[in-house]
Amino acid sequence: MGAFKIALFEEKKERMKSFEFYITICYICLLIIGYFSVKSAVLNSSLEGIEKQQLMWIIIGICGFFVAMFIPDRFIKMISPFLFYLTFLLLILVLLMPPVSGSRRWIRIGPIGFQPSEIFKIALIVYFSYILSEKNLKIFYFATFITLISAVLLYKEPDFSTAIIVLMTWFVLVFVSGKFEKLWQYSLGLALVGAPIIFLNMKEYQKGRILGFLFPEQYALTYFYNTEQAMKAIGSGGWFGRGYMNGYMNLSGLVPESQTDFILSVIGEEFGFIGISLLILLYAIIIWRLYVGYKNNDDLFWKYFYVGSAFLIFFHVFQNIGMNLGLLPVTGIPLPLVSYGGTSVLTFSLILGLAAKGLMFEKQITR
């Protein structure tokens, strides 16, 4: 009996060693920061109370994170086509929905609404990781065609920033695979040539965001206004910030969309340079762990998955922080796991759960 208890203890000890603590701890920390930042952002505003809905999605996301950690590889690969084409159909369906604030991005089932565009991000990464690892040319070209159509559907919502993310994620995966060299070269050339045409066909507010970035003084009261207010809020936080729920600009509602696109302004004003640095450190650790997974895993599926996931997280963080600091044009790209938005929280929870699963499996193999 004593020998059995010792063996059971050793088995539990081995499981603890294989558990991916880095990603898990950073993930939980980001969710906590996100919840309290959203709660502070909507304090004394007409949106006060939406943090409860965010908390619901956080709980769903945590469940998804831990479930994803234990999904068998075979099932992930088997379900990837279904997930990809189902979300593609949802992107068609969402255009038939009634517009909300001039856009069609949400599908509502009773009191719950979700964005298919967010789910499509993980569906794209998982499915193309599977296709590229299996080297199935016919499926690859058909899936690429569907991806292009999906980007057009996203543009029509309109969700131009997500359309760009989808195309860039596809490009990164194909580029890293070392296959289809002419295809990605032609795609890059077409993007460069087509950029002026795309700009001319943008909606006025989309053009304005770019013009506001290029000429901030000229558009200080219009297209650059949100960014300028966010920069003032971040700057007023100094090194250590004004304290939680003590930010003057936040409490006065001077930064529009502070619970979503400009959530960094809330963190910067309340926790200063130190708070933002801690936030960036958490993302950096996650991306480092994804790089470790890419380097140490021999399974091509997981290699491509880590590359796609790392790019997706990096681009979101880089773009969101950049636009809050006036270094990049304003887009609707959220800060992962921090900005208000349930579907985004669920999507990144599943991505990190799968990433942690791959790293746990790798630790078991190396031992």
C-alpha positions in Angstrom: 0.0 0.0 0.0 2.9 2.4 0.9 4.6 1.6 -2.4 1.3 2.4 -4.3 1.0 5.8 -2.6 4.6 6.6 -3.4 4.1 5.6 -7.1 0.9 7.7 -7.2 2.7 10.7 -5.7 5.6 10.4 -8.3 3.0 10.3 -11.1 1.4 13.5 -9.9 4.8 15.0 -9.5 5.6 14.2 -13.1 2.3 15.7 -14.3 3.1 18.9 -12.4 6.5 19.1 -14.1 4.9 18.8 -17.5 2.2 21.5 -16.8 2.8 24.7 -18.7 2.9 27.2 -15.9 4.3 30.2 -17.9 1.5 30.6 -20.3 -1.2 29.6 -17.7 0.0 32.2 -15.2 0.4 35.0 -17.8 -3.0 34.1 -19.2 -4.7 34.4 -15.8 -2.9 37.6 -15.0 -4.0 39.2 -18.3 -7.7 38.2 -17.7 -7.5 39.8 -14.2 -6.0 43.0 -15.6 -8.6 43.0 -18.3 -11.6 42.6 -16.0 -10.6 45.3 -13.6 -9.5 47.7 -16.4 -12.9 47.3 -18.1 -14.7 47.8 -14.8 -12.7 51.0 -14.3 -13.2 52.2 -17.9 -17.0 52.1 -17.7 -17.3 53.5 -14.1 -20.0 56.2 -13.8 -20.9 55.9 -17.5 -23.9 54.6 -19.4 -22.0 51.3 -20.0 -21.4 50.6 -16.3 -22.3 47.0 -15.6 -20.9 45.5 -18.8 -18.0 44.1 -16.7 -20.4 41.5 -15.5 -20.9 40.3 -19.1 -17.1 40.4 -19.5 -16.7 38.2 -16.4 -19.1 35.7 -17.9 -17.0 35.4 -21.0 -13.8 35.2 -18.9 -15.3 32.2 -17.1 -16.2 30.6 -20.4 -12.8 31.4 -21.7 -11.0 29.8 -18.7 -13.1 26.6 -19.2 -12.2 26.7 -22.9 -8.5 27.2 -22.1 -8.3 24.1 -19.8 -10.5 21.9 -22.1 -8.2 22.8 -25.0 -5.2 21.7 -23.0 -6.4 18.1 -23.0 -8.0 17.7 -26.5 -6.3 14.8 -28.4 -4.2 15.9 -31.4 -6.1 13.6 -33.7 -9.4 15.3 -32.8 -7.9 18.8 -33.3 -6.8 17.9 -36.8 -10.0 16.0 -37.6 -12.3 18.9 -36.5 -10.2 21.7 -38.2 -11.9 21.5 -41.6 -15.4 21.6 -39.9 -14.4 24.6 -37.8 -12.9 26.5 -40.8 -15.8 26.0 -43.2 -18.5 26.5 -40.4 -17.0 29.9 -39.5 -16.8 30.8 -43.2 -20.6 30.1 -43.4 -21.1 32.2 -40.3 -19.2 35.1 -42.0 -21.8 34.9 -44.8 -24.7 34.6 -42.3 -23.6 37.7 -40.3 -24.0 39.9 -43.4 -27.7 39.0 -43.3 -28.1 40.2 -39.7 -29.6 43.6 -38.9 -26.8 46.3 -38.6 -25.7 47.5 -35.2 -24.1 51.0 -35.2 -23.8 50.8 -39.0 -22.0 47.4 -39.1 -22.9 43.7 -39.3 -20.4 41.9 -37.1 -22.4 40.0 -34.5 -24.7 37.0 -34.5 -27.1 36.9 -31.5 -28.6 33.8 -30.0 -30.9 35.0 -27.3 -29.0 37.4 -25.0 -25.6 36.1 -26.2 -23.9 37.7 -29.1 -20.6 36.6 -30.7 -18.4 37.7 -33.6 -17.6 35.0 -36.2 -14.6 37.1 -37.4 -12.8 36.4 -34.1 -13.5 32.6 -34.2 -12.3 32.6 -37.9 -8.8 33.6 -36.7 -8.2 30.4 -34.7 -10.0 28.3 -37.4 -7.6 29.7 -40.0 -4.5 28.9 -38.0 -5.5 25.4 -37.0 -6.7 24.4 -40.5 -3.8 25.8 -42.4 -1.4 24.2 -39.9 -3.0 20.9 -40.7 -3.1 21.4 -44.5 0.6 22.6 -44.7 1.8 19.7 -42.4 -0.1 17.2 -44.6 1.1 18.7 -47.9 -2.3 18.4 -49.6 -2.1 20.8 -52.6 -5.7 20.6 -53.8 -7.1 21.3 -50.3 -4.6 24.1 -49.8 -5.5 26.0 -52.9 -9.3 25.6 -52.2 -8.8 26.8 -48.6 -6.7 29.7 -49.8 -9.6 30.7 -52.1 -12.1 30.5 -49.2 -9.7 32.6 -47.1 -9.7 35.3 -49.8 -13.5 35.3 -50.0 -13.6 35.5 -46.2 -11.4 38.6 -46.2 -13.9 40.2 -48.7 -16.8 39.3 -46.4 -15.0 40.8 -43.5 -14.3 44.0 -45.5 -18.1 44.2 -46.2 -19.1 44.0 -42.5 -17.1 46.4 -42.4 -14.1 45.0 -40.5 -11.2 46.0 -42.6 -8.6 45.4 -39.8 -9.6 41.8 -39.3 -9.6 41.2 -43.0 -6.0 42.4 -43.1 -5.1 40.2 -40.1 -6.6 37.1 -41.8 -4.6 37.7 -45.0 -1.4 38.5 -43.1 -1.8 35.3 -40.9 -2.3 33.2 -44.1 0.8 34.9 -45.6 3.0 34.2 -42.5 2.0 30.5 -42.4 2.7 30.0 -46.1 6.0 31.9 -45.9 7.2 29.9 -42.9 6.3 26.6 -44.5 8.8 27.2 -47.2 6.3 26.0 -49.8 4.4 27.8 -52.6 7.2 30.4 -52.9 5.8 31.9 -56.1 2.3 32.2 -54.6 3.3 34.3 -51.6 5.6 36.4 -53.8 2.8 37.2 -56.2 0.5 37.8 -53.2 2.9 40.3 -51.7 3.4 42.1 -55.0 -0.4 42.2 -55.6 -0.9 43.7 -52.1 1.7 46.4 -52.7 0.2 47.3 -56.1 -3.4 47.1 -54.9 -2.9 49.2 -51.7 -3.6 52.6 -53.4 -6.8 51.1 -55.0 -7.9 49.8 -51.6 -7.3 53.1 -50.0 -9.4 55.0 -52.6 -12.3 52.6 -52.0 -12.2 52.8 -48.2 -15.0 54.4 -46.3 -14.5 58.0 -45.2 -13.8 57.2 -41.6 -11.3 54.5 -42.6 -9.4 57.0 -44.8 -9.7 59.5 -42.0 -7.9 57.3 -39.5 -4.9 57.0 -41.9 -5.0 60.8 -42.6 -5.3 61.5 -38.9 -2.2 59.5 -38.2 -0.2 61.2 -41.0 -1.4 64.7 -40.2 -2.3 64.7 -36.5 -2.3 68.5 -36.0 -4.7 69.0 -38.9 -7.1 66.4 -37.6 -6.6 66.9 -33.9 -10.4 67.5 -33.3 -11.7 64.8 -35.6 -9.9 61.7 -36.8 -6.9 62.0 -34.4 -9.0 63.0 -31.4 -9.3 59.6 -29.8 -5.6 58.9 -30.1 -4.6 62.3 -28.7 -6.9 61.8 -25.7 -5.4 58.4 -25.1 -1.9 59.8 -25.3 -2.8 62.5 -22.7 -4.3 59.9 -20.4 -1.2 57.7 -20.6 1.2 60.6 -20.2 -0.7 61.8 -17.1 0.0 58.5 -15.4 3.7 59.1 -15.2 5.8 56.3 -13.8 3.4 54.8 -11.2 0.0 56.1 -12.2 -2.8 57.8 -10.3 -4.1 54.7 -8.7 -6.9 52.3 -9.6 -10.2 54.1 -10.5 -8.5 57.5 -9.8 -7.7 58.5 -13.4 -9.2 61.9 -14.1 -9.5 61.5 -17.9 -10.9 58.0 -17.5 -13.5 59.0 -14.9 -14.5 62.1 -16.9 -15.1 60.0 -20.0 -12.6 62.0 -22.0 -11.2 59.0 -23.8 -13.7 57.5 -26.2 -13.9 53.6 -26.5 -11.7 53.3 -23.4 -13.1 49.9 -22.6 -12.2 48.4 -26.1 -9.7 50.0 -28.5 -8.2 52.4 -25.9 -8.1 50.2 -22.8 -4.4 50.9 -22.6 -5.1 54.5 -21.8 -6.9 53.3 -18.6 -4.0 51.1 -17.6 -1.5 53.9 -18.4 -3.3 56.6 -16.5 -4.0 54.4 -13.4 -0.8 52.4 -13.2 1.6 54.4 -15.3 4.7 53.3 -17.1 5.2 50.4 -14.7 1.8 49.1 -15.3 2.1 49.2 -19.1 5.6 47.6 -18.8 4.2 44.7 -16.8 1.5 44.2 -19.4 4.0 44.0 -22.2 6.2 41.6 -20.1 3.3 39.2 -19.8 2.7 39.2 -23.6 6.5 38.8 -24.2 6.6 35.7 -22.0 3.7 34.2 -23.9 5.4 34.9 -27.2 8.7 33.5 -25.9 6.9 30.3 -24.9 5.3 30.0 -28.3 8.8 30.4 -29.8 10.1 27.6 -27.5 7.2 25.4 -28.7 8.1 26.1 -32.3 11.8 25.3 -31.8 11.4 22.2 -29.7 8.4 20.5 -31.5 9.1 18.1 -34.4 5.5 17.9 -35.4 4.9 20.3 -38.4 1.3 20.9 -37.4 2.4 22.3 -34.0 5.3 24.3 -35.6 2.9 26.1 -37.9 0.4 26.5 -35.1 2.9 28.2 -32.9 4.1 30.5 -35.7 0.5 31.5 -36.5 -0.5 32.0 -32.9 2.7 34.0 -32.1 2.1 36.3 -35.1 -1.6 36.8 -34.2 -0.9 37.8 -30.6 2.2 39.9 -31.5 0.3 41.8 -34.2 -2.7 42.5 -32.0 -0.5 43.8 -29.1 1.8 45.8 -31.4 -1.0 47.4 -33.3 -3.2 48.2 -30.2 -0.3 49.7 -28.2 1.0 51.5 -31.3 -2.3 53.3 -32.0 -2.7 54.2 -28.3 0.7 55.9 -28.4 0.1 57.6 -31.8 2.7 55.5 -33.5 0.2 53.6 -35.8 -3.2 54.5 -37.3 -6.3 53.7 -35.3 -7.9 50.3 -36.0 -10.5 48.2 -34.2 -7.9 45.6 -33.1 -8.4 44.7 -29.4 -5.7 44.2 -26.8 -5.8 40.4 -26.3 -7.6 39.2 -23.1 -7.7 42.8 -21.8 -10.1 44.8 -24.1 -13.8 44.3 -23.6 -15.2 41.7 -26.0 -16.3 38.2 -25.2 -15.6 36.4 -28.5 -12.1 37.8 -28.5 -11.5 36.5 -25.0 -12.7 33.0 -25.9 -10.6 32.9 -29.1 -7.3 33.8 -27.4 -8.2 31.5 -24.5 -8.5 28.6 -26.9 -5.3 29.5 -28.8 -3.3 29.7 -25.6 -4.9 26.5 -24.2 -3.8 24.6 -27.4 -0.4 26.2 -27.1 0.0 25.1 -23.5 -1.1 21.6 -24.5 1.6 21.4 -27.2 4.3 22.5 -24.7 3.1 20.0 -22.1 3.3 17.2 -24.6 6.8 18.3 -25.6 8.0 18.2 -22.0 6.7 14.7 -21.6 8.5 13.5 -24.8 11.8 15.1 -23.8 11.7 13.3 -20.5 
